[in-house]
Amino acid sequence: MDEQALLGLSPNADPSFRQRALAYFEQLKVSHDAWQVCAEALAQGIYSDDHVKFFCIQVLEHQIKFRYAALTESQHQLIRQTMMSWLQTQLVNPQQEKSFIRNKAAQVFALLFLTEYLTKWPKFFFDLLSVVGLNPRGVDLYLRILMAIDAEVVDRDIVHTAEVRTECRRNTLIKDAMREQCIPNLVESWYQILHTYQQTNSELTCQCLEVVGAFVSWIDLNLIANERFVNVLLSHMSVEVLREEACDCLFEIVNKGMDPIDKTKLVESLCQVLMASGFFNTEQEDDVDFLARFSKLVNGMGQALITSWSKLVKAGDVKNSQVTLQAVEAKVPLLLKLLVHEDDDISSNIISFCYDYLHMLKQLPALTELQKANVEAIMHAVMKKLTYDEEYNFENEGEDEAMFLEYRKHLKLLLDRLAQVSPELLLAAVQRVFNTTLENWQNTRFMEVEVALRLLFMLGEAIPASHGAHFSGDSAKASVLQEMMHTLVTSEVSQYLHTSVTLEFFETVVRYEKYFAVEPQHIPNVLMSFLDHRGLRNNSPKVRSRAAYLFSRFIKTLSKHMNPYIEDILNRIQDLLVLSPCENGFQPLLSSDDQLFIYESAGVLIVNSEYSAERKQTLMRDLLTPLMEKFKVFLEKLLREQDEERQTVLADCLNHAVGFASRTSKAFSNKQTVKQCGCSEVYRDCLQTFLPALSCPLQKEVLRSGVRTFLHRMIICLEEEVLPFIPTASEHMLKDCEAKDLQEFIPLINQITAKFKTQISPFLQQVFMPLVRAIFEVLARPVEDNDQTAALENQMLRRSYFAFLQTVAGSGMSEVIANQGVQNVEQVLFTVIQGAVEFPDPIAQKTCFIILSKLVELWGGKDGLLGFEDFIYKHIVPACFLAPLKPTFDLADAQTVLALSECAVTLKTIHLKRGPEFIQYLQQEYLQSLQVAPEISREFCQALQQPDGKIFKNYLKVFFQRAKP
């Protein structure tokens, strides 16, 4: 072997040596017989370096994985002998191999097993066992090999190769053969290992328990679930170093699918022994890791019993279903102890059993007193476990906090299920906790106040109401919620100085905003809580940010009730509307994203007010004028600014100004239009103020993006009043543009075209070719082969271009294309043909065929565009055949099938416009040129002439599937 190259295998090796080692590995992998040097080195133990040994095993692994079929029988034999010799030497070597080498060797054995067990090596396991016996090192490798086989043959978490079906069939055959030939022997070997090592070698015993747990899912359960085996497992439950693995093993046994009556008996017998051994006294157990596994086992047993109960009820077996139900009920006290355990992992592991138990109760005709007591106990447990602990870090949430929030979500699902079982009990329990806590919130710990508010919040989803109408309909429920909301808003709990309580207060008043329609007298107090130090001026940025969003929701929902407070609110939020760049360490109270919600709220207040149009206009102008003034100042500063960092800050600020103005317009609707509110002039002024930013040579991407978004909004709000601004805006946006600029500009043109149609025709005629040229100038720029970003941008731009042509053709504006002059029209049409055929992008191809069929419909008749008839036969018809015949046109891909469907529509449209002439052309000229047999040609034309378009679409797919090699 290349000793110099082997030096590069060390983790500390010089990069040049490492490079040589990699090259040597590649050489050995592809060589016909060089790998045999590695086999020899491994079998004879020539090398002592761990990395060299690992390297040799890797080379063999590659041969088995990728070249086994090409090897001779004697070479197969050599690999088998090498691995078995290596295994034998492990039993006598003075030092055990490192675990990474043992694991890699186990993987190679597993690959050999997969390849040879069904054909050449049926005695695989017997040969292994005869070598390893009960030698501890041999047993360790034997168990690792079994786990590696499980990973390849059984484990569903392993992602296998593309030939999944073939692998599944092979794996099924392997398992069937193992069940017939060797499983009883394997089980016996496991029993002997457990029996031999349970007191002397905990590591091997745990490994063996893991193997049993892995295999039990698909072997005959009677081999494991018998007195001899179960007694060993139960005895391990009392040994500290073994009991976690024993728990997992018992869980797998309980999880095994079997007859419901037998399953109940199995679970009950396990429970009796566990109870007799004191395992149910969880309060005396300090080891939380073990309790987490035990909780998982109890969860498995509980779910298994409930599954059995469901099957027995379905089968109409009243007697046995009753026995199983009693067995489930008997586990509830243990479930409750684990559910309320202070360790959330232990509690979390039992939630599924709890959830299924409640689901079972829901199916019963009536609840017994015991079951009602269980439901209440679960409620109290959930309420207790929802509570934050002292260590929770609200300002800097990390992994532990994220895990608790995830756990809380599971508890919420339990609460929802409790509401389904007994909404009355839940309402009463929550009301009790809520009232008790809020009576004395000033002297109560924050976590208890927060959970009281949280429970009220959760009731909204747990006990749903149609369209959130919690305060009408069912009077009993409505009155309870109304009382609690009354308590919430009159208790002054919003003054509690803890972010979690403050946030929960705001979340709850917004969730139950319909309460304020019933009791509007409380609106001013809640508004004040949003506007003062509790909400938008809170010390915590997190609270301020969330309050901004919730405030906008509160205002929007209750806009009809806001009239008396509008001017007061607008005055109070003045300082929060200021546009100021984040510089010199200055941090405004709200981020620009939060300010968007405040501007939107201001817009909603003005637009939905009962004021006259003149007053609304004055208020809107007061709101937007400071933005326009600041915009002009900052734009001038930007044009003079030399420092790049400062340029970015100013550009962002300008972008925010445009965004804020845009956001105020969200308040308008079909009823409350800009015109009716008298606000058209203000927004036209905004447009005039913002458009000069398009000609700014600095920070173009940011500025153009903001103004473009504003134009989109104004097309909706100002309608035809926006049209005078479009030509100038377009002219600036088409200057010095990149692929992304154009790609984002085209939707704006599409929106205008679709909305204004013929009104916009003169402008479109004027901008059409400059836009097309700008697109193709960008697409013609060279792109490096490995620049995937640029390639993707070009693909998206091409799609946008075709979408533009589709909009123009589909909006009855085909004359815009037709009036561009013969040469230009021809150039545009050829780009569509190219898009349909040349580029392997089914989304663009589909759009191209839609354009072609539309143009055929408009221009393909006798009085169509001059020369278009010729274009149909010379270019469109060939495109309908050449595109699907391309190797890249994948008929198994859903998007491509949609493109083919539009191709079929194009051919049908040609037939519709040209009639028998087209059929004659296909039969006598075109299909002959493609060497299509006459009978297939006739069949094609018959399908094309069918009145039902679906028949032809289906035929066309089959036609091209047959035509492709």
TORTI-222113 format. One record per residue (C-alpha): z, y, x. Coordinates in steps of 0.2 Angstrom, whole numbers, padded with zeros to 4 digits, always signed. Each point is the difference from the previous one (the first is absolute). Last residue first. Layout:
ZYX/...
//
This chain:
-0136+0033-0187/+0000+0013-0014/-0013-0002-0014/+0011-0012-0010/+0015+0012+0000/-0013+0014-0004/-0007-0008-0016/+0018-0005-0005/+0006+0018+0000/-0016+0006-0008/+0002-0012-0014/+0018+0006-0004/-0007+0018-0001/-0015-0005-0010/+0010-0009-0013/+0013+0015-0001/-0015+0012-0004/-0003-0008-0017/-0018+0004-0005/-0007-0014+0011/-0015+0007+0009/+0008-0001+0018/+0005-0019-0004/-0019-0004-0004/-0006+0010+0016/+0012-0010+0011/-0005-0017-0008/-0019+0004+0002/+0004+0005+0019/+0010-0017+0002/-0015-0009-0007/-0013+0009+0011/+0011-0004+0016/+0006+0016+0009/-0009+0004+0016/+0007+0017+0001/-0017+0007-0001/-0003-0011-0016/+0016+0009-0007/-0008+0017+0002/-0018-0003-0005/-0006-0010-0015/+0017-0005-0008/+0009+0017+0004/-0014+0011-0003/-0004-0009-0017/+0018+0002-0005/-0001+0019+0004/-0016+0003-0009/+0008-0009-0015/+0013+0014-0003/+0000+0015+0012/+0016+0009-0007/+0010-0015-0007/-0005-0011+0015/+0005+0014+0012/+0017+0001-0009/+0002-0019+0001/-0003+0000+0019/+0013+0014+0002/+0013-0008-0012/-0002-0016+0011/+0004+0011+0016/+0015+0006-0009/+0006-0018-0002/-0004-0003+0018/+0012+0015+0005/+0013-0008-0011/-0002-0017+0008/+0002+0009+0017/+0017+0008-0006/+0006-0018-0005/-0005-0008+0016/-0007-0018-0001/-0017+0007-0001/+0001+0007+0018/-0014+0012+0004/+0002+0000+0019/-0013-0013+0002/-0013+0011-0009/-0009-0008-0014/+0010+0010-0013/-0007+0017+0008/-0018-0006+0002/-0003-0005-0018/+0005+0016-0010/-0005+0010+0015/-0018-0007-0001/-0001+0006-0019/+0007+0018+0005/-0012+0002+0015/-0019-0003-0003/+0000-0004-0019/+0012+0014-0005/-0006+0013+0013/-0018-0002-0008/+0007+0004-0017/+0009+0015+0007/-0016+0008+0006/+0001+0014-0012/+0017+0000-0009/-0001-0008-0017/-0013+0001-0014/-0004-0019-0001/+0018-0005+0003/+0010-0002+0016/+0007+0017+0001/+0016+0001-0010/+0004-0019-0002/-0007-0004+0017/+0011+0014+0007/+0015-0007-0009/-0004-0018+0006/-0001+0007+0018/+0016+0010-0001/+0010-0016-0007/-0008-0010+0014/+0006+0012+0013/+0018+0000-0007/+0000-0019+0001/-0006+0001+0018/+0014+0013+0005/+0013-0012-0007/-0008-0015+0008/+0000+0007+0018/-0011-0010+0011/-0012+0015+0003/-0019-0003+0001/-0005-0005-0018/+0007+0012-0014/+0005+0014+0012/-0018-0001+0008/-0007+0001-0017/+0011+0015-0004/-0004+0009+0016/-0019-0003-0004/+0002+0009-0016/+0008+0015+0008/-0014+0001+0013/-0013-0001-0014/+0008+0013-0010/+0000+0011+0016/-0018-0003+0004/-0006+0003-0018/+0010+0017-0003/+0018+0001-0005/-0004+0002-0019/+0001-0018-0004/+0018-0001+0007/+0007+0014-0011/-0012-0006-0014/+0011-0016+0000/+0014+0010-0008/+0004-0010-0016/+0017-0003+0007/-0004-0018+0006/-0013+0005+0013/+0012+0014+0007/+0015-0011-0001/-0009-0015+0008/-0006+0011+0014/+0017+0006+0004/+0007-0018-0001/-0014-0004+0013/+0006+0014+0011/+0019-0005-0002/-0004-0018+0005/-0009+0006+0016/+0015+0011+0004/+0011-0015-0002/-0010-0011+0012/-0001+0015+0012/+0019+0001-0001/+0002-0018+0003/-0012+0000+0015/+0010+0015+0007/+0017-0009-0002/-0007-0016+0007/-0006+0008+0017/-0004-0016+0010/-0018+0002+0000/+0000+0019+0004/-0007+0011-0014/-0016+0010+0003/-0002+0015-0012/-0014-0005-0013/+0013-0001-0014/+0006+0018+0002/-0018+0006-0001/-0003-0011-0014/+0014+0007-0010/-0005+0018+0004/-0018-0003-0004/+0005-0006-0017/+0012+0014-0003/-0014+0013+0005/-0012-0010-0011/+0010+0002-0016/+0008+0017+0002/-0014+0010-0008/-0005-0012-0014/+0019-0003-0003/+0003+0019-0002/-0015+0002-0013/+0006-0016-0009/+0019+0005-0003/-0002+0004-0018/-0011-0015-0002/+0015-0012+0003/+0016+0010-0001/+0013-0014+0001/-0009-0014+0009/-0008+0012+0012/+0016+0009+0004/+0010-0016+0003/-0014-0007+0010/+0000+0015+0011/+0019-0001+0003/-0002-0019+0003/-0013+0005+0014/+0012+0011+0009/+0012-0014+0006/-0013-0011+0008/-0008+0016+0007/+0016+0005+0009/+0003-0018+0005/-0017-0002+0008/+0003+0017+0010/-0005+0017-0005/-0007+0015+0010/-0005+0009-0016/-0002-0009-0016/+0017+0006-0006/-0005+0018+0003/-0015-0001-0011/+0009-0010-0013/+0013+0013-0002/-0013+0014-0002/-0010-0010-0013/+0016-0006-0010/+0008+0017-0003/-0012+0006-0014/+0003-0017-0009/+0019+0001-0002/-0001+0010-0016/-0010-0015-0007/+0016-0010-0001/+0016+0010+0005/+0012-0014-0001/-0010-0016+0004/-0011+0008+0013/+0015+0009+0006/+0009-0016+0004/-0014-0007+0011/-0002+0017+0008/+0019+0000+0005/-0003-0017+0008/-0015+0007+0010/+0011+0015+0005/+0013-0012+0007/-0012-0012+0009/-0010+0015+0007/+0016+0008+0008/+0006-0016+0008/-0017-0006+0007/-0005+0017+0006/+0016+0004+0011/-0009+0014+0008/-0018+0007-0004/+0006+0008-0016/-0015+0001-0012/+0008-0011-0013/+0016+0011+0001/-0010+0014-0008/+0000-0011-0016/+0019+0002-0003/+0002+0018-0006/-0016+0000-0011/+0006-0017-0008/+0018+0007-0003/-0008+0016-0008/-0010-0012-0011/+0017-0009-0004/+0008+0017-0005/-0015+0004-0011/+0000-0016-0010/+0018+0002-0004/-0001+0007-0018/+0010-0015-0007/-0015-0005-0011/-0012+0001+0014/+0010-0011+0011/+0001-0013-0013/+0016-0004-0010/-0008-0013-0012/-0011-0010+0012/+0014+0001+0013/+0007+0013+0013/+0016-0003+0009/-0009-0009+0015/-0006+0018+0004/+0016+0004+0009/-0004-0014+0012/-0016+0008+0006/+0009+0016+0004/+0013-0010+0010/-0014-0010+0009/-0009+0016+0005/+0016+0007+0007/+0004-0017+0009/-0017+0000+0009/+0003+0018+0006/+0017-0006+0007/-0008-0015+0008/-0013+0011+0008/+0014+0012+0007/+0010-0015+0007/-0016-0007+0008/-0005+0017+0008/+0017+0001+0007/-0002-0016+0009/-0017+0005+0006/+0005+0017+0007/-0014+0013+0000/+0004+0008-0017/-0012+0014-0006/-0009-0010-0014/+0017-0008-0005/+0009+0017-0002/-0014+0006-0012/+0002-0016-0010/+0019+0002+0000/-0001+0017-0007/-0013-0004-0013/+0010-0015-0006/+0016+0010-0001/-0008+0011-0012/-0008-0014-0010/+0017-0009-0001/+0009+0016-0005/-0013+0002-0014/+0002-0017-0007/+0017+0001-0010/-0001+0018-0005/-0018-0004-0006/+0006-0014-0010/+0014+0010-0008/-0013+0014-0004/-0012-0012-0007/+0013-0008-0011/+0006+0017-0006/-0018+0004-0005/-0003-0017-0008/+0015+0003-0011/+0016-0009+0004/+0005-0017-0009/+0001-0008+0017/-0010-0016+0004/-0011+0009+0013/+0015+0010+0009/+0012-0014+0001/-0013-0013+0005/-0006+0011+0014/+0018+0003+0006/+0003-0019+0000/-0016-0003+0010/+0005+0014+0013/+0017-0009+0001/-0008-0017+0002/-0012+0006+0014/+0015+0008+0008/+0007-0018+0004/-0016-0005+0009/+0001+0017+0010/+0018-0005+0005/+0014+0009-0009/+0015+0010+0007/-0011+0008+0014/+0003-0006+0018/-0002+0014+0013/+0000-0007+0018/-0012+0014+0006/-0013-0007-0012/-0002-0009-0017/-0013+0012-0008/+0006+0009-0015/-0006+0000-0018/+0014+0006-0011/+0001-0010-0017/+0019-0005+0003/+0005+0018+0001/-0007+0004-0017/+0008-0015-0008/+0014+0010-0009/-0012+0013-0007/-0011-0013-0007/+0015-0009-0008/+0006+0016-0008/-0017+0004-0006/-0002-0017-0008/+0017-0003-0008/-0003+0004-0019/-0017-0009+0001/+0006-0017+0007/+0001-0011-0015/-0018-0003-0002/-0001-0004+0019/+0012-0014-0002/-0010-0014+0008/-0009+0012+0013/+0016+0009+0005/+0010-0016+0003/-0014-0008+0010/-0002+0016+0011/+0019-0001+0002/-0001-0018+0005/-0012+0004+0014/+0010+0014+0007/+0016-0009-0002/-0006-0014+0011/-0004+0012+0014/+0016+0010-0001/+0010-0016-0001/-0008-0007+0016/+0001+0017+0009/+0019-0001-0003/+0009+0017-0001/-0005+0002-0018/-0010+0015-0005/-0013-0009-0011/+0014-0010-0008/+0019+0002+0001/+0000+0016+0009/-0010+0009-0015/-0016-0003-0009/+0001-0018-0006/+0018+0002-0006/-0005+0016-0009/-0013-0009-0009/+0012-0013-0005/+0012+0013-0007/-0014+0009-0009/-0007-0016-0009/+0017-0005-0007/-0003+0009-0017/-0016-0010-0002/+0009-0015-0008/-0013-0011-0008/-0014+0007+0011/+0012-0001+0015/+0002-0019-0003/-0019-0002+0003/+0003+0004+0018/+0009-0017+0002/-0008-0004+0017/+0001+0018+0005/+0018+0001-0003/+0003-0016+0009/-0010+0003+0016/+0009+0017+0001/+0018-0008-0002/-0005-0014+0012/-0005+0012+0013/+0016+0010-0001/+0011-0016+0001/-0009-0007+0015/+0000+0018+0009/+0019+0001-0002/+0009+0016-0005/+0003-0003-0018/-0005+0016-0009/-0013-0010-0011/+0015-0009-0007/+0002+0016-0011/+0006-0011-0014/-0011+0009-0013/-0017-0008+0006/+0006-0017+0003/+0012-0001-0015/-0014+0005-0012/-0012-0013+0009/+0014-0013-0004/+0001+0005-0018/-0019+0000-0002/-0001-0017+0008/+0013-0008-0012/-0007+0010-0015/-0018-0007+0004/+0006-0018+0001/+0009+0000-0016/-0014+0011-0009/-0014-0011+0005/-0015+0012-0003/+0003+0017+0009/+0008+0005+0016/-0007-0013+0012/-0018+0005-0004/-0007-0004+0017/-0017-0004-0006/+0007-0014-0010/+0017-0004+0006/+0006-0012+0014/+0017-0007+0002/+0000-0005+0018/-0012+0014+0004/+0010+0015-0006/+0017-0010+0003/-0003+0002+0018/+0003+0019+0000/+0017-0003-0009/+0004-0013+0013/-0004+0012+0014/+0011+0013-0007/+0015-0011+0000/-0006-0007+0017/+0000+0018+0008/+0018+0004-0007/+0006-0017+0008/-0008+0003+0016/+0006+0018+0001/+0018-0004-0001/+0009+0006-0016/+0012+0015-0001/-0012+0013-0006/-0009-0013-0011/+0015-0002-0011/-0007-0002-0018/-0017-0004+0009/+0006-0017+0006/+0008-0007-0016/-0014+0006-0010/-0013-0008+0011/+0009-0017+0002/+0003-0001-0019/-0018+0005-0004/-0007-0012+0012/+0010-0015-0008/-0004+0006-0018/-0019+0001+0004/+0000-0016+0009/+0009-0010-0014/-0011+0008-0013/-0016-0004+0010/+0005-0019+0000/-0013-0012+0008/-0014+0012+0003/+0012+0014+0007/+0007-0014+0012/-0017-0003+0006/-0003+0019+0004/+0017+0000+0009/-0005-0015+0010/-0017+0008+0005/+0011+0015+0005/+0010-0011+0012/-0016-0005+0008/-0005+0018+0003/+0018+0003+0007/-0003-0013+0013/-0016+0009+0006/+0011+0016+0001/+0013-0009+0010/-0014-0007+0012/-0007+0018+0002/+0018+0006+0004/+0002-0013+0014/-0017+0004+0007/+0003+0018+0002/+0004+0015-0012/+0004+0016+0009/+0007+0013-0012/+0007-0013-0012/+0009-0011+0013/+0009-0014-0009/+0016-0004+0009/+0012+0004-0015/-0008-0013-0011/-0013+0003-0014/+0004-0007-0017/-0013-0011-0009/+0011-0015+0004/+0014+0005-0012/-0012+0003-0014/-0008-0016+0003/+0016-0010+0000/+0006+0010-0016/-0016-0006-0009/+0001-0018+0007/+0018+0000-0007/-0006+0006-0017/-0014-0013-0001/+0013-0013+0005/+0012+0006-0014/-0015-0001-0012/-0004-0018+0006/+0019-0005-0003/+0000+0007-0017/-0016-0010-0005/-0017+0009+0000/-0012-0003-0014/-0018-0008-0002/-0001-0003+0019/-0016+0007+0008/+0009+0015+0007/+0013-0010+0008/-0013-0009+0010/-0007+0016+0007/+0018+0005+0004/+0002-0016+0010/-0017+0003+0008/+0006+0018+0006/+0017-0007+0007/-0009-0014+0009/-0012+0012+0008/+0014+0012+0005/+0010-0013+0010/-0008+0004+0017/+0003+0019-0003/+0019-0002-0001/+0001-0010+0016/-0011+0013+0009/+0010+0014-0008/+0016-0004+0008/+0014+0006-0012/-0001-0015-0011/-0003+0005-0018/-0015-0012-0002/+0009-0014+0009/+0015-0001-0011/-0011+0003-0015/-0011-0015+0004/+0016-0011+0003/+0006+0004-0017/-0017-0003-0007/-0002-0018+0007/+0008-0008-0015/-0012+0009-0012/-0014-0009+0009/+0007-0017-0002/+0004+0003-0018/-0018+0005-0003/-0005-0016+0009/+0010-0011-0011/-0007+0009-0015/-0018-0003+0006/+0005-0018+0002/+0005-0002-0019/-0014+0011-0007/-0015-0008+0008/-0013+0010-0009/-0012-0001+0015/-0001+0019+0001/+0019+0000+0000/+0000-0013+0014/-0012+0010+0010/+0010+0016-0002/+0016-0009+0004/-0007-0007+0016/-0006+0017+0006/+0017+0007-0004/+0008-0014+0011/-0012+0003+0014/+0004+0019-0001/+0018-0003+0002/-0001-0013+0014/-0012+0012+0010/+0012+0015-0003/+0015-0011+0005/-0010-0004+0016/-0005+0018+0004/+0019+0005-0003/+0004-0014+0013/-0012+0008+0012/+0007+0017-0002/+0018-0008+0000/-0004-0008+0017/-0005+0017+0008/+0015+0009-0009/+0013-0011+0009/+0016+0005-0007/+0002-0013-0014/+0016+0000-0011/-0008+0010-0013/-0014-0013-0001/+0011-0013-0009/-0015-0009-0006/-0001-0009+0017/+0017-0009-0002/-0006-0017+0004/+0003-0006-0018/-0012+0014-0005/-0013-0005+0012/+0001-0018-0005/-0001+0004-0019/-0014+0012+0004/-0011-0013+0009/+0003-0012-0015/-0005+0013-0012/-0016+0005+0009/-0006-0018+0001/+0005-0004-0018/-0009+0016-0006/-0016-0004+0011/+0000-0018-0007/+0000+0007-0018/-0014+0012+0004/-0011-0012+0009/-0005+0006+0018/-0006+0015+0010/+0009+0003+0016/+0011+0016+0000/+0016-0010+0000/-0005-0009+0016/-0006+0016+0008/+0017+0008-0004/+0009-0015+0007/-0009+0003+0017/+0004+0018+0000/+0018-0003-0003/+0000-0013+0014/-0008+0013+0012/+0014+0012-0004/+0013-0014+0001/-0004-0007+0017/+0010+0011+0012/+0015+0002-0012/+0002-0019-0005/+0005-0002-0018/-0017+0001-0007/-0005-0013+0013/+0010-0013-0011/-0011+0005-0014/-0016-0004+0009/+0007-0017+0006/+0005-0004-0018/-0017+0005-0006/-0008-0012+0012/+0010-0016-0005/+0002+0004-0018/-0019+0003-0004/-0010+0016-0001/-0009-0003+0016/-0011-0015-0002/+0001+0002-0019/-0009+0017+0002/-0017-0009+0004/-0008+0013+0012/-0008+0016-0004/+0014+0014+0000/+0012-0011+0010/-0011+0003+0016/+0006+0018+0005/+0019-0003-0005/+0000-0016+0010/-0008+0008+0015/+0013+0014-0001/+0014-0012-0001/-0007-0008+0015/+0000+0016+0010/+0018+0003-0006/+0006-0017+0007/-0009+0003+0016/+0009+0016+0003/+0017-0007-0006/+0000-0013+0013/+0016-0010+0001/+0007-0002-0017/-0016-0001-0011/-0010-0008+0015/-0001-0019-0004/+0001+0001-0020/-0012+0014-0001/-0012-0008+0012/+0002-0017-0009/-0004+0008-0017/-0015+0009+0007/-0007-0016+0007/+0003-0008-0016/-0010+0014-0009/-0014-0002+0013/-0001-0019-0003/+0000+0003-0019/-0014+0012+0002/-0011-0011+0011/-0015-0009-0008/-0002+0004-0018/+0008+0017-0001/-0008+0005+0016/-0018-0006-0006/+0003+0011-0016/+0006+0015+0011/-0016-0002+0011/-0012-0001-0014/+0008+0016-0008/-0002+0009+0016/-0018-0005+0002/-0004+0006-0018/+0009+0016+0004/-0009+0003+0016/-0017-0003-0008/+0005+0013-0013/+0006+0013+0012/-0015+0000+0011/+0003+0018+0004/+0014-0004+0011/+0018-0002-0004/+0013+0013-0004/+0018-0008+0002/+0011+0005-0014/-0004-0016-0010/+0008-0011+0013/-0006-0018-0004/-0012-0007+0013/-0001+0012+0015/+0018+0007-0001/+0007-0017-0005/-0009-0007+0015/+0009+0013+0012/+0017-0004-0009/-0003-0019+0004/-0005+0004+0018/+0016+0010+0002/+0010-0015-0007/-0008-0012+0012/+0003+0012+0015/+0018+0002-0004/+0002-0019-0003/-0008-0003+0017/+0012+0012+0009/+0015-0008-0009/-0006-0018+0003/+0001-0009-0017/-0016-0010+0002/-0012+0013+0008/-0014-0013+0006/+0000-0012-0015/+0002+0015-0012/-0016+0008+0006/-0010-0016-0001/+0007-0004-0017/-0005+0018-0005/-0018-0001+0006/-0003-0018-0006/-0015+0006-0011/-0008+0006+0016/-0019-0001-0001/-0006+0005-0017/+0013+0008-0012/+0012+0005+0014/-0013+0006+0013/-0004+0018-0003/+0016+0006-0010/+0011-0010+0012/-0008+0007+0016/+0002+0018-0007/+0019-0004-0004/+0002-0007+0018/-0008+0016+0007/+0012+0010-0011/+0015-0010+0006/-0006+0004+0018/+0000+0018-0004/+0018-0001-0007/+0006-0010+0015/-0007+0013+0012/+0008+0015-0009/+0016-0010-0001/+0002-0001+0019/-0002-0018+0007/+0016-0010+0003/+0005-0003+0017/+0003-0016+0010/-0015-0008-0008/+0003-0017-0008/-0004+0003-0018/-0013+0013+0003/-0010-0012+0011/-0004-0010-0016/-0006+0014-0009/-0012+0005+0014/-0007-0018+0000/-0002+0001-0019/-0010+0017+0002/-0011-0006+0014/-0003-0017-0008/-0006+0008-0016/-0011+0013+0010/-0007-0015+0011/-0004-0010-0016/-0010+0014-0007/-0009+0002+0017/-0004-0019-0001/-0007+0002-0018/-0012+0014+0006/+0003+0019-0003/-0012+0010-0011/+0010-0002-0016/+0016+0006+0009/-0007+0016+0006/+0008+0014-0010/+0018-0005-0005/+0003-0015+0011/-0008+0007+0016/+0009+0017-0003/+0017-0009-0001/-0004-0009+0016/-0002+0017+0009/+0015+0007-0009/+0010-0015+0007/-0006+0004+0018/+0005+0018-0002/+0018-0004-0006/+0002-0011+0015/-0006+0014+0011/+0011+0013-0008/+0015-0012+0002/-0002-0002+0019/+0004-0018+0005/-0018-0006+0003/-0005-0018+0003/+0009-0007-0015/-0012-0016+0001/-0005+0001-0018/-0002+0019+0000/-0009+0002+0016/-0012-0014-0006/-0003+0008-0016/-0003+0017+0008/-0013-0008+0012/-0008-0008-0015/-0004+0018-0006/-0013+0000+0013/-0010-0013-0010/-0013+0009-0011/+0005+0017+0005/+0002+0013-0014/+0019+0001+0000/+0001-0002+0018/-0011+0015+0003/+0009+0011-0013/+0017-0004+0008/-0007+0004+0018/-0006+0017-0007/+0018+0003-0007/+0008-0005+0016/-0012+0012+0010/+0005+0014-0011/+0018-0004+0003/-0003+0000+0018/-0008+0018-0001/+0014+0006-0011/+0014-0006+0013/+0011-0013-0007/+0017+0004-0008/-0003-0011-0015/-0005-0014+0011/-0017-0007-0004/-0009+0009+0013/+0006-0012+0014/-0010-0013-0009/-0016+0009+0005/+0005-0002+0019/+0004-0018-0003/-0018-0004-0007/+0003-0018-0005/
//
